[in-house]
């Protein structure tokens, strides 16, 4: 019992170190996770000649599972940004929704554009358009900024190939296609909750629009909205088609060339490659010389993300090798937390240290060994556990989150206003999403 208590104290100390190092000392998350993993290995009594091998195994297994997804998803996002496809998609949505429903329009644009692009990049890309809408419509910036920010945030926390939720799938061993489909389904009500709070709360805040905003740089010749949507929607449809067909798979399907072909192109890695091929249609003649630079930019942008995720894999591998997860599961087995445990772990980590990605990576390392104790070891239970961690990684985005400052700075909102509108919205988003996951668990599990 004393040994178990020591290991749990060591586990708490490791998590506290990650939070302290990343949130307060601003240490890069890769090194914080690496130091924590190495420290746990040394202080837990692991044989010295096993520690390096365990770290390398964690790094390699993580890259094997999700490395290509992150690289391809990031590259697709860069191409959509550089070609102006994101602006074209947003303009197409605005024409359909109309400016009198500007908050809904910018929220829909953020949701769709957020599927392949990280939330902070998406917000910066659409920032100029958002300022233009504020000038043209009667809606104030607190409403518009929060509507855009929450729609991007919902997708970022719940839908692969965004790094946190993708890393959780890799760590826990889930089906990324199924997680993507359920993540999209859950991100819709999450975005709606964020939109409703933004509209209701933002209207109450006195705000005067300033005119010292920089105009957004827009490519001279934007691609058509229809072609711009293809690189985003085609991969999702291919992955969805494969996941649906897999439900009806029979023994004879293995010899069916049509089924095998759909299974091939519906594999998330191949589907994203198809999306990148469609994105090449967006490149104008004047920009063709830039494609090599854009591809390199996508790989470079993914580098740091991959490093952090791989470090999270090392941390998780050390935790599993030392048996800390099983020790924690034994203590929690009588608490009947079930589907709420993954949510609570991710929410505490997110609120404490700010990064949704680090929160869900760390939570996945802690939760995976005890899925059996939580009665979540079935394929659907595993999917809901991963999405529960995604919901927890929403709660709550505030001053220790870099995305919070992107919203505040680019929208020229005071910190107190951003906290009242956006931060509270993320709290409600996470809670409502977890409530829906709990209801699903009662029906499905």
C-alpha positions in Angstrom: 0.0 0.0 0.0 2.9 2.4 0.8 4.4 1.8 -2.6 1.0 2.5 -4.3 0.6 5.7 -2.3 4.2 6.8 -3.3 3.5 6.2 -7.0 0.3 8.2 -6.8 2.0 11.1 -5.1 4.7 10.9 -7.8 1.9 11.0 -10.4 0.3 14.1 -8.9 3.7 15.7 -8.6 4.4 15.0 -12.3 1.1 16.6 -13.4 1.7 19.5 -11.1 5.2 20.0 -12.7 3.7 20.0 -16.2 1.2 22.6 -15.2 3.8 24.7 -13.4 6.4 24.5 -16.2 4.0 25.2 -19.1 1.6 27.7 -17.5 3.9 29.7 -15.2 7.5 29.2 -16.4 6.4 29.2 -20.1 8.6 26.1 -20.7 7.9 24.5 -24.1 5.4 21.7 -23.6 7.7 19.2 -25.3 10.4 19.6 -22.7 8.0 19.8 -19.8 6.5 16.4 -20.8 9.9 14.9 -21.5 11.3 16.0 -18.1 8.1 14.8 -16.4 8.4 11.4 -18.1 12.1 11.0 -17.3 11.5 12.1 -13.7 8.7 9.6 -13.2 10.9 6.8 -14.6 13.8 7.6 -12.4 11.9 8.2 -9.2 9.5 5.2 -9.6 12.4 2.8 -9.5 12.4 1.7 -13.1 15.6 0.0 -14.1 17.9 2.6 -15.7 18.6 0.5 -18.8 14.8 0.4 -19.5 14.0 4.1 -19.2 15.5 5.2 -22.5 13.9 2.3 -24.4 10.5 3.1 -22.9 10.7 6.7 -23.9 11.7 5.8 -27.4 8.8 3.3 -27.7 6.3 5.9 -26.5 7.7 8.4 -29.1 7.7 5.9 -31.9 4.3 4.4 -31.3 2.7 7.9 -31.1 4.3 8.9 -34.4 3.2 5.6 -36.0 -0.4 6.2 -35.1 -1.0 9.9 -35.8 2.2 11.5 -37.3 1.0 11.4 -40.9 -2.5 12.7 -40.0 -1.1 15.8 -38.3 1.4 16.5 -41.1 -1.2 16.1 -43.8 -3.9 18.0 -41.9 -1.6 20.9 -41.2 -0.4 21.0 -44.8 -4.0 21.1 -46.1 -4.7 24.0 -43.8 -1.7 26.0 -45.0 -2.8 25.6 -48.7 -6.4 26.6 -47.9 -5.1 29.7 -46.1 -2.5 30.7 -48.8 -4.8 30.3 -51.7 -7.6 32.4 -50.1 -10.0 29.4 -50.1 -10.9 30.1 -46.4 -12.0 33.7 -47.4 -13.9 32.3 -50.4 -15.7 29.8 -48.2 -16.6 32.5 -45.7 -17.8 34.9 -48.4 -20.0 32.1 -49.8 -21.6 31.4 -46.5 -22.2 35.2 -46.0 -24.0 35.4 -49.3 -26.2 32.5 -48.2 -26.9 33.6 -44.7 -26.9 37.4 -45.3 -25.3 40.2 -43.2 -28.4 40.7 -41.0 -27.5 37.3 -39.5 -23.8 38.1 -39.4 -23.0 36.2 -36.1 -24.5 33.0 -37.5 -22.7 33.5 -40.8 -19.3 34.0 -39.1 -20.0 31.1 -36.8 -20.8 28.7 -39.7 -17.7 30.0 -41.5 -15.6 29.3 -38.5 -17.0 25.8 -38.0 -16.4 24.7 -41.6 -13.0 26.4 -41.9 -12.0 25.1 -38.5 -12.2 21.4 -39.7 -8.8 21.5 -41.3 -7.3 24.6 -39.7 -6.3 25.2 -36.1 -8.5 27.6 -34.1 -5.9 30.3 -33.6 -5.0 30.3 -37.3 -8.6 30.3 -38.4 -9.4 33.2 -36.1 -6.5 35.3 -37.5 -7.4 34.5 -41.1 -11.1 35.5 -40.6 -10.3 38.5 -38.3 -10.4 41.1 -41.0 -13.7 39.8 -42.4 -15.1 39.8 -38.9 -14.2 43.5 -38.4 -15.8 44.3 -41.8 -19.0 42.6 -40.7 -19.0 44.6 -37.5 -18.9 47.8 -39.5 -21.6 46.7 -41.9 -24.0 45.2 -39.4 -25.5 46.3 -36.1 -23.7 43.6 -34.1 -20.9 44.6 -31.7 -17.4 43.0 -31.7 -17.9 41.1 -28.5 -20.7 39.1 -30.1 -18.9 38.6 -33.4 -15.6 37.7 -31.9 -17.0 35.2 -29.5 -19.3 33.6 -32.2 -16.3 33.0 -34.4 -14.0 31.9 -31.6 -16.4 29.4 -30.1 -17.2 27.7 -33.4 -13.5 27.3 -34.2 -12.9 26.1 -30.7 -15.6 23.4 -30.8 -14.1 21.7 -33.8 -10.6 22.1 -32.5 -11.3 20.2 -29.3 -13.5 17.4 -30.7 -12.6 16.6 -34.3 -9.5 14.9 -35.7 -7.1 15.7 -37.3 -6.7 18.4 -34.7 -3.7 17.4 -32.5 -5.2 16.9 -29.1 -8.1 14.7 -29.9 -6.0 12.9 -32.5 -3.3 12.2 -30.0 -5.9 10.8 -27.6 -7.1 8.4 -30.3 -3.5 7.3 -30.8 -2.9 6.8 -27.1 -6.2 5.0 -26.3 -6.3 3.0 -29.6 -9.7 4.1 -30.9 -11.0 4.3 -34.5 -10.2 7.7 -35.7 -12.9 7.7 -38.4 -15.6 6.9 -35.8 -14.2 9.5 -33.4 -14.2 12.1 -36.2 -17.9 11.4 -37.1 -19.1 11.5 -33.5 -16.8 14.5 -32.9 -18.5 16.4 -35.7 -21.9 15.5 -34.4 -21.1 16.7 -30.9 -19.2 19.8 -32.1 -22.4 21.1 -33.7 -24.3 21.5 -30.4 -21.1 22.7 -28.7 -20.8 25.5 -31.3 -24.5 26.3 -30.9 -24.1 26.7 -27.2 -21.2 29.0 -27.7 -23.1 31.0 -30.3 -26.2 31.4 -28.0 -24.0 32.6 -25.1 -22.1 34.9 -27.4 -25.2 36.5 -28.7 -26.9 36.8 -25.3 -23.9 37.9 -23.3 -22.2 40.0 -25.9 -25.2 42.2 -26.5 -25.1 43.4 -22.9 -21.6 44.7 -22.9 -21.0 48.4 -23.9 -18.5 48.5 -26.7 -17.4 51.1 -29.3 -15.8 49.9 -32.5 -12.4 51.5 -33.2 -11.2 52.2 -36.7 -7.5 51.4 -36.2 -7.7 47.8 -37.4 -5.5 46.5 -40.2 -7.1 45.4 -43.3 -6.9 41.7 -44.0 -4.6 40.7 -46.9 -6.8 39.0 -49.5 -5.4 37.3 -52.6 -6.2 39.1 -55.8 -8.1 36.3 -57.4 -10.1 34.2 -54.9 -11.1 30.6 -56.0 -14.8 29.9 -56.3 -16.6 28.9 -53.1 -17.6 25.5 -54.5 -14.0 24.4 -55.3 -12.8 25.9 -52.0 -15.2 23.6 -50.0 -14.1 20.4 -51.8 -10.7 19.9 -50.0 -12.6 20.1 -46.7 -15.7 18.1 -47.4 -14.4 15.3 -49.7 -12.1 13.8 -47.0 -14.9 13.9 -44.4 -17.3 12.2 -46.8 -14.7 9.5 -47.7 -14.0 8.7 -44.0 -17.7 8.7 -43.3 -18.4 6.3 -46.2 -15.7 3.9 -45.0 -17.0 4.0 -41.4 -20.6 3.4 -42.5 -19.7 0.5 -44.8 -17.6 -1.1 -42.0 -20.9 -1.5 -40.1 -22.2 -3.8 -42.8 -18.9 -5.7 -43.4 -19.3 -9.4 -44.1 -16.8 -12.2 -44.6 -17.2 -12.0 -48.4 -16.5 -8.3 -48.4 -12.8 -8.9 -48.1 -12.9 -10.1 -51.7 -15.0 -7.3 -53.0 -12.8 -4.8 -55.0 -15.3 -2.0 -54.5 -15.4 -2.4 -50.8 -11.6 -2.7 -50.7 -11.2 0.5 -52.7 -13.6 2.5 -50.5 -11.8 1.2 -47.4 -8.6 2.4 -49.0 -9.6 5.9 -49.9 -11.7 6.2 -46.7 -8.6 5.6 -44.5 -8.0 9.0 -42.8 -4.5 9.3 -44.1 -5.4 8.6 -47.7 -8.6 10.8 -47.4 -6.4 13.7 -46.3 -4.1 13.1 -49.3 -7.1 13.2 -51.5 -8.1 16.5 -49.9 -4.6 17.9 -50.6 -5.0 16.8 -54.3 -8.3 18.7 -54.5 -6.6 21.7 -52.9 -4.2 21.9 -55.8 -7.2 23.0 -57.9 -7.3 26.2 -55.9 -3.8 27.3 -56.9 -3.7 30.0 -59.6 -1.1 30.2 -62.4 0.6 33.1 -60.6 1.0 31.0 -57.4 2.2 27.8 -58.8 5.8 28.6 -58.0 4.8 29.0 -54.3 3.4 25.4 -53.9 6.8 24.0 -52.8 7.1 26.7 -50.2 3.6 26.1 -48.9 4.2 22.4 -48.6 7.4 23.0 -46.7 5.5 25.5 -44.5 2.9 22.9 -43.7 5.6 20.4 -42.6 7.4 23.0 -40.6 4.2 24.1 -38.8 3.4 20.5 -37.9 6.9 19.9 -36.5 6.4 21.5 -33.0 2.9 20.0 -32.7 4.3 16.5 -33.5 7.1 17.0 -31.0 4.6 17.9 -28.2 2.3 15.0 -29.0 5.2 12.6 -29.1 6.4 13.8 -25.7 2.9 13.1 -24.5 3.3 9.6 -25.9 6.5 9.2 -23.9 4.9 10.3 -20.7 2.0 7.9 -21.2 4.4 5.0 -22.0 6.3 5.7 -18.8 3.0 5.8 -16.8 1.9 2.5 -18.2 5.3 0.9 -17.7 5.4 1.9 -14.0 1.8 0.7 -13.4 0.6 4.1 -12.1 -2.5 4.0 -14.2 -3.6 0.6 -12.7 -2.9 1.9 -9.2 -5.1 4.9 -9.9 -7.8 2.6 -11.4 -7.8 0.5 -8.2 -8.4 3.5 -6.0 -11.2 4.9 -8.3 -13.0 1.7 -8.9 -15.4 2.3 -6.1 -16.3 5.9 -7.0 -18.5 5.1 -10.0 -17.3 8.1 -12.0 -17.6 6.3 -15.3 -17.7 8.6 -18.3 -17.2 11.7 -16.1 -13.7 10.7 -15.1 -12.0 11.4 -18.5 -13.9 14.7 -18.6 -12.8 15.8 -15.1 -9.1 14.9 -15.6 -9.0 16.9 -18.9 -10.9 19.8 -17.5 -8.7 20.2 -14.5 -5.6 20.1 -16.7 -7.0 22.5 -19.2 -8.1 25.1 -16.7 -4.8 24.8 -14.8 -2.3 25.1 -17.6 -4.2 26.5 -20.6 -3.4 24.3 -23.5 -6.2 22.0 -24.8 -3.7 19.9 -26.6 -1.5 19.3 -23.6 -4.5 18.7 -21.4 -6.0 16.0 -23.6 -2.6 14.3 -24.3 -1.9 14.1 -20.5 -5.4 13.0 -19.7 -5.3 10.2 -22.3 -2.1 8.9 -20.7 -3.8 8.8 -17.3 -7.2 7.4 -18.4 -6.1 4.8 -21.0 -4.8 2.2 -18.4 -8.0 2.4 -16.3 -10.7 2.2 -19.1 -11.6 -1.3 -17.9 -12.2 0.0 -14.3 -14.4 2.7 -15.8 -16.4 0.2 -17.8 -15.3 2.0 -21.0 -13.3 -0.7 -22.7 -15.8 -1.5 -25.5 -15.2 0.2 -28.9 -18.1 2.7 -28.3 -17.1 3.2 -24.7 -13.6 4.0 -25.9 -14.9 6.5 -28.4 -17.0 8.3 -25.8 -14.1 8.3 -23.4 -11.9 10.1 -26.0 -14.7 12.6 -26.8 -15.2 13.1 -23.0 -11.6 14.1 -22.8 -12.2 16.5 -25.7 -15.1 18.0 -23.9 -13.0 18.4 -20.8 -10.3 20.2 -22.9 -12.8 23.0 -23.6 -13.2 23.8 -19.9 -12.3 26.6 -19.6 -10.3 28.8 -21.9 -9.0 31.9 -20.0 -5.9 34.0 -19.5 -3.4 31.1 -19.5 -4.6 30.0 -23.0 -2.7 31.5 -26.0 -6.0 31.3 -28.0 -7.6 33.6 -25.4 -5.1 36.3 -26.2 -5.4 35.8 -30.0 -9.1 36.6 -29.6 -8.6 39.5 -27.3 -5.8 41.1 -29.2 -7.1 40.7 -32.8 -10.6 41.7 -31.8 -9.4 44.7 -29.6 -11.4 43.5 -26.7 -10.5 44.2 -23.1 -9.5 41.2 -21.0 -12.6 41.5 -18.8 -14.9 41.4 -21.8 -13.2 38.4 -23.3 -13.5 36.6 -20.0 -17.2 37.4 -19.6 -18.2 36.4 -23.1 -15.7 33.9 -24.6 -14.4 32.2 -21.4 -17.8 31.6 -19.9 -19.0 30.3 -23.3 -16.2 27.6 -23.3 -17.4 26.6 -19.8 -20.9 26.0 -21.0 -19.7 24.3 -24.2 -17.7 21.7 -22.3 -20.4 21.1 -19.7 -23.2 20.7 -22.3 -21.0 18.4 -24.5 -20.2 16.2 -21.6 -23.9 16.0 -20.7 -24.7 14.9 -24.2 -21.9 12.3 -24.0 -23.3 11.0 -20.7 -26.8 10.7 -22.3 -25.2 8.8 -25.2 -23.5 6.5 -22.8 -26.8 5.6 -21.2 -28.4 4.8 -24.5 -25.5 3.0 -26.3 -23.3 1.4 -23.6 
